[in-house]
Amino acid sequence: MSDPDYPNIVLAFVYRDFKIQIARDEWQGQDFYTAWAEYSLGSAVAVPFAMTTKLAIRNAKRWVDRRKG
C-alpha cells in the first residue's frame, strides 16, 4: 500500500463561517499552495493551485464570497 499524501497545513483562518486551510506541497522542485474550505456541509478544494500563499488566500476568499453572495 502506498503512503497517503496528507496536506501540510501552513496557515488556517476563519472567513465568513468557512474554515480556510492553506497547504503547501512541492512539484518538480517548486512549492505551490492549495486552499481547502471546511463548512457545515463538508469540505472542498477552494483553490487547487496557487504559486504563493497570498494568491491562495485571495482566491479562497473569492471562492467563499461567490458562495455566500
Secondary structure, 3 states (H helix, E strand, C coil): CCCCCCCEEEEEEEECCEEEEEEEEEECCEEEEEEEEEECCEEEEEEEEECCHHHHHHHHHHHHHHHHC
